[in-house]
Each structure stands twice: as C-alpha cells, then as structure tokens.
Amino acid sequence: MIVTPGWYMALAAILFSIGAAGILVRRNALVMFMSVELMLNAVNLSFVAAGREVGLITGQVAVLFVMVVAAAEVTVGLAIIVAVFRRRNTASVDELATLRG
Amino acid sequence: MSYEVVETVLFVLFAAIALAGAVTMVWAANPVHSALGLLATMFAIAVFYVLGSGHFIAAVQVIVYAGAVITLFLFVVMLIGVDEAEDRSERLPFQRQAALLLAGLLSAAILVAGSGAWVTGARNPVEPQGTIEAVSDELFGTWVLPFEITGLLFIVAAAGTIVLAQYRSRQRDEEQA
C-alpha cells in the first residue's frame, strides 16, 4: 500500500471540516480561534502534499508564508480577545450582541 | 522494511493522532484541553511534513505553532480564566444540529469534489527536498518581495497588539480619577 498525496489531501479536508465545525458549534472565542488555526494547518498540509506531487518547492514556501501571516493574526486576535474580556468580562461570542438591531 | 511500508504505518498512526487531537479541541469543555488537543494535531502535521520531505517547515511548524502559538493560547487562557461553565444551550433552535450537518456536508463536498483530481499539473518524479538551502533559494529568489511585505505586516501586527494591550476601560479610569 502506497500513501499517495490524495491521502494527505483527504486528511487535510477532514481536518478543515473539523475546524469549520468548531467555529460553528463553539461559543468560546478562544476555541473558535483555535479552530481557525486548525483550518490553516489543514490547508498547509494540502500545500505540501501538492508540492510533493508536482515536484516543486513552491508549496513549502507557500506554507512558510501562511505560517507568517497566521502568527501575525494570532497576536492581534488574542489581543482583541483579551481587550474584549477586560471590557465585558466574558469570552463568549453570544454575549457580544451589541450590534443586534 | 521499505520506505513505502514505513510511510504507510506512520501516516495511519499520525492521522489517527491528528484527528483525535482535532476532535478533542472542538469538544473539550475546558479550553486548556482544547489547546492540548490542538498541540497534538500540530505535532502530527509536523510529522507529515517530514514524510513529505519538508524538513525545514517541519522544524518551523514545531517551533512556531507547537512552541509559540500554543503557548500564547495557554497564556491567554490563564489570563482570562478557565471558563468551564460554557453555556452549551443555543439561542437559535437546532443551531447545533444544523452546524454539525453543515460541517459533515462540507467535508463530503470537498472529498467528492477532490476525489477526481487532487493535484493538477505536470507530475514530476523528483521529490523536492525541503532543506533550508532549497527553501531559502526559492524564498529569497522568486518570493523576496512578498517576504519583505510580511516583514511590514509583522511590524503592523506588533504595533496593533501593543495599542490593544494598552486599552483601559472607562470605568477603571474613573475609579482612578
């Protein structure tokens, strides 16, 4: 049995869907944020598998860029969560309904 | 043992770990357990990078994600307190069921759409070796301008984080006044 890139891509698709389910199901802003990270990682995995299949290093360079942007996103996102928690004393997105008409 | 057998065994083992970690992350009531589940998934993905000859990005994955990002998450969990009493009741009826159904449908749709052609493009039998030298040749050759722009992005992100961290609530200012 040989592991083809399709296996990695199928695994990446399932991990991505689990991350999407996490965003839809959870109400804790932190866990939703972790779900976003999981989705980014799943896409990275598919980049590496595709680059391996085509024989180009570009897939790995793309992963590096995604990691950089994700790291920047994590710092700002967590700062926002902490700022919201200081003001509202909650990390639940259901409580943040001020814009509701 | 041949390389194929080793890769198959490692793939099955670490795919199970990655999926278990991901499901733990979504379902655990305690955010600390969620972070640890995500950590397991990150490590498993680093193993997949090694299997795909991405040695450098595997190291970066462990250092940046498993090291820095998860630590940051755990710091924030400790900062805002472990809130295990998350209200699992929904304000909209059947929202949870609908969410799980939609996630299942998304997974099925991606798998069906991709089962025909996962990878398009000319197939190259030579597997790229993701050493530091090979990655840096590509990064600082073709992609040097995007690389510089990510540097700018980092400065903006760091400045934004500092501004957000200096936020003070109006109430506290009044108490101090």
Interface residues (C-beta under 8 A of the other chain):
Chain A: M1 I2 V3 P5 G6 W7 Y8 M9 A10 L11 A13 I14 L15 F16 S17 I18 G19 A20 A21 G22 L24 V25 R26 R27 N28 L30 V31 F33 M34 S35 E37 L38 N41 N44 L45 V48 A49 A50 G51 R52 E53 V54 G55 L56 I57 T58 G59 Q60 V61 V63 L64 F65 M67 V68 V69 A70 A71 A72 E73 V74 T75 V76 L78 A79 I80 I81 V82 A83 F85 R86 R87 A91 S92 D94
Chain B: E4 E7 T8 F11 A15 A18 L19 A22 V23 M25 V26 P31 S34 A35 L38 T41 M42 I45 F48 Y49 L51 G52 S53 G54 F56 I57 V60 Q61 V64 Y65 A68 V69 L72 F73 V76 V77 L79 I80 D83 E86 D87 R88 R91 R96 A99 L100 L102 A103 G104 L106 S107 I110 L111 G114 S115 W118 V119 G121 A122 R123 N124 P125 V126 E127 P128 G130 A134 V135 E138 L139 T142 W143 P146 F147 T150 L153 F154 V156 A157 A158 G160 T161 L164 A165 Y167 S169
